[in-house]
Amino acid sequence: MIILNNIQKKIFSVLFGILFLSFIISCGIYQPSDARKVPPGSKEKIKKNLEEGKGIVLGDLMGRNKSGGAAYEFASSNPMWRASLEILDFLPLANVDYSGGIISTDWYNEGTAADEAIKITIRFLTTEVRPDGLKIIIHKRRCNSKNNCTVKKIKSALERELRVAILKKAIVFEKILTKGKRRKTKRSEIDN
């Protein structure tokens, strides 16, 4: 029993040490900073660090805005993501992974040909609204009477039509999003 406790203490000490070192390294405490590159105010520092993907958010920024309501960042703030989901809303979705940047539909049959179905996969290559930010893949499944199915990746006019529709809708969402940000900026300038 005593030996087991000593082993547990050593394992705990090692794990705690690794966790502590990774925290110190990720915070950048060991790196000297250039005063010319660091903004002087704390809010500007927070904003810069979040834009660069550094650090964590604690305190009043964690889930609250100045009016006391929730201030969460959802996938819906990404115009390309929102547009893709809205365009594909008539299809059953099989896989939707925002962090992985992929939307995949289930097999869909329009009812015109009982032995054929399509599956659409959209990969997001960037969060910016631009034509090369999406990769659209369409698969076609054809089954015979014995339920032997073949699946092929196809090039179709549907791919181009989806890309155009998603980009048009994403541009509208982006305009709405930037208009909302401008209003918030103007309100905060008035409040200050």
C-alpha positions as semicolon CSV with decimal commas, in nm:
position;residue;x (nm);y (nm);z (nm)
1;M;0,000;0,000;0,000
2;I;0,283;0,242;0,084
3;I;0,466;0,158;-0,239
4;L;0,152;0,225;-0,441
5;N;0,108;0,565;-0,276
6;N;0,469;0,660;-0,353
7;I;0,423;0,556;-0,717
8;Q;0,101;0,755;-0,736
9;K;0,276;1,060;-0,590
10;K;0,559;1,032;-0,842
11;I;0,316;0,995;-1,134
12;F;0,116;1,292;-1,007
13;S;0,434;1,499;-0,970
14;V;0,548;1,415;-1,322
15;L;0,206;1,490;-1,474
16;F;0,178;1,815;-1,278
17;G;0,527;1,916;-1,392
18;I;0,443;1,846;-1,757
19;L;0,116;2,038;-1,727
20;F;0,290;2,331;-1,559
21;L;0,566;2,343;-1,823
22;S;0,317;2,324;-2,109
23;F;0,119;2,608;-1,951
24;I;0,430;2,822;-1,915
25;I;0,540;2,750;-2,272
26;S;0,194;2,816;-2,421
27;C;0,161;3,147;-2,237
28;G;0,485;3,271;-2,385
29;I;0,627;3,372;-2,046
30;Y;0,974;3,259;-2,143
31;Q;0,979;3,469;-2,461
32;P;1,088;3,833;-2,445
33;S;0,846;4,075;-2,607
34;D;0,918;4,380;-2,819
35;A;0,746;4,690;-2,677
36;R;0,700;4,827;-3,029
37;K;0,487;4,527;-3,128
38;V;0,273;4,502;-2,813
39;P;-0,029;4,733;-2,784
40;P;-0,026;4,953;-2,471
41;G;-0,382;4,888;-2,345
42;S;-0,503;4,562;-2,197
43;K;-0,808;4,538;-2,426
44;E;-0,588;4,588;-2,732
45;K;-0,349;4,319;-2,604
46;I;-0,639;4,078;-2,554
47;K;-0,777;4,151;-2,900
48;K;-0,434;4,105;-3,064
49;N;-0,371;3,778;-2,878
50;L;-0,713;3,639;-2,970
51;E;-0,661;3,735;-3,336
52;E;-0,328;3,552;-3,332
53;G;-0,481;3,250;-3,157
54;K;-0,284;3,297;-2,837
55;G;-0,398;3,278;-2,477
56;I;-0,730;3,214;-2,311
57;V;-1,020;3,440;-2,221
58;L;-1,120;3,480;-1,856
59;G;-1,321;3,730;-1,660
60;D;-1,581;3,960;-1,813
61;L;-1,507;3,840;-2,166
62;M;-1,600;3,483;-2,083
63;G;-1,953;3,451;-2,210
64;R;-2,073;3,801;-2,114
65;N;-2,097;4,129;-2,294
66;K;-2,133;4,475;-2,138
67;S;-2,512;4,457;-2,129
68;G;-2,496;4,136;-1,923
69;G;-2,614;3,906;-2,201
70;A;-2,426;3,613;-2,347
71;A;-2,156;3,686;-2,606
72;Y;-2,070;3,356;-2,770
73;E;-1,890;3,291;-3,098
74;F;-2,077;3,025;-3,292
75;A;-2,016;2,870;-3,630
76;S;-2,306;3,087;-3,748
77;S;-2,070;3,386;-3,746
78;N;-1,882;3,229;-4,040
79;P;-2,063;3,342;-4,358
80;M;-1,943;3,049;-4,574
81;W;-2,054;2,796;-4,312
82;R;-2,396;2,956;-4,266
83;A;-2,451;2,986;-4,641
84;S;-2,359;2,621;-4,701
85;L;-2,596;2,497;-4,433
86;E;-2,876;2,714;-4,566
87;I;-2,825;2,601;-4,926
88;L;-2,813;2,233;-4,822
89;D;-3,108;2,256;-4,582
90;F;-3,328;2,039;-4,806
91;L;-3,084;1,745;-4,779
92;P;-3,041;1,511;-4,481
93;L;-2,700;1,579;-4,326
94;A;-2,476;1,289;-4,222
95;N;-2,171;1,475;-4,088
96;V;-2,139;1,838;-3,984
97;D;-1,808;1,926;-3,821
98;Y;-1,726;2,295;-3,786
99;S;-1,384;2,240;-3,630
100;G;-1,292;1,993;-3,906
101;G;-1,439;2,218;-4,174
102;I;-1,664;1,963;-4,341
103;I;-2,030;1,917;-4,422
104;S;-2,141;1,585;-4,566
105;T;-2,494;1,494;-4,667
106;D;-2,656;1,156;-4,648
107;W;-2,743;0,971;-4,968
108;Y;-3,025;1,158;-5,139
109;N;-3,263;1,033;-5,404
110;E;-3,479;1,288;-5,584
111;G;-3,734;1,020;-5,667
112;T;-3,672;1,033;-6,043
113;A;-3,454;0,722;-6,054
114;A;-3,500;0,473;-5,772
115;D;-3,161;0,311;-5,831
116;E;-2,955;0,636;-5,811
117;A;-2,862;0,863;-5,521
118;I;-2,613;1,145;-5,467
119;K;-2,403;1,251;-5,171
120;I;-2,250;1,599;-5,140
121;T;-1,944;1,681;-4,934
122;I;-1,822;2,036;-4,877
123;R;-1,475;2,100;-4,738
124;F;-1,389;2,447;-4,616
125;L;-1,035;2,544;-4,708
126;T;-1,058;2,895;-4,561
127;T;-1,302;3,105;-4,361
128;E;-1,285;3,386;-4,615
129;V;-1,562;3,429;-4,869
130;R;-1,392;3,337;-5,195
131;P;-1,445;3,077;-5,470
132;D;-1,138;2,870;-5,389
133;G;-1,237;2,854;-5,021
134;L;-1,464;2,555;-5,088
135;K;-1,408;2,210;-5,225
136;I;-1,733;2,047;-5,332
137;I;-1,732;1,673;-5,396
138;I;-2,032;1,488;-5,539
139;H;-2,062;1,111;-5,529
140;K;-2,321;0,914;-5,721
141;R;-2,443;0,573;-5,607
142;R;-2,610;0,338;-5,851
143;C;-2,765;0,013;-5,726
144;N;-2,900;-0,277;-5,928
145;S;-3,197;-0,499;-5,842
146;K;-2,978;-0,725;-5,625
147;N;-2,868;-0,424;-5,412
148;N;-2,516;-0,434;-5,551
149;C;-2,414;-0,071;-5,547
150;T;-2,133;0,119;-5,713
151;V;-2,018;0,460;-5,594
152;K;-1,836;0,707;-5,818
153;K;-1,706;1,056;-5,769
154;I;-1,859;1,265;-6,044
155;K;-1,814;1,608;-6,198
156;S;-2,147;1,773;-6,242
157;A;-2,305;2,110;-6,316
158;L;-2,455;2,077;-5,969
159;E;-2,108;2,135;-5,821
160;R;-2,077;2,472;-5,996
161;E;-2,436;2,568;-5,913
162;L;-2,381;2,489;-5,544
163;R;-2,057;2,691;-5,535
164;V;-2,225;2,995;-5,693
165;A;-2,530;2,970;-5,465
166;I;-2,315;2,933;-5,151
167;L;-2,091;3,226;-5,248
168;K;-2,388;3,452;-5,322
169;K;-2,551;3,368;-4,990
170;A;-2,218;3,404;-4,804
171;I;-2,168;3,753;-4,948
172;V;-2,510;3,854;-4,817
173;F;-2,430;3,709;-4,473
174;E;-2,091;3,880;-4,470
175;K;-2,250;4,218;-4,549
176;I;-2,498;4,169;-4,265
177;L;-2,219;4,065;-4,029
178;T;-1,996;4,362;-4,113
179;K;-2,292;4,601;-4,090
180;G;-2,366;4,463;-3,741
181;K;-2,002;4,504;-3,637
182;R;-2,002;4,865;-3,758
183;R;-2,314;4,935;-3,552
184;K;-2,155;4,781;-3,241
185;T;-1,839;4,989;-3,299
186;K;-2,043;5,308;-3,334
187;R;-2,239;5,225;-3,017
188;S;-1,921;5,161;-2,819
189;E;-1,773;5,490;-2,942
190;I;-2,089;5,671;-2,830
191;D;-2,079;5,496;-2,490
192;N;-1,716;5,600;-2,438
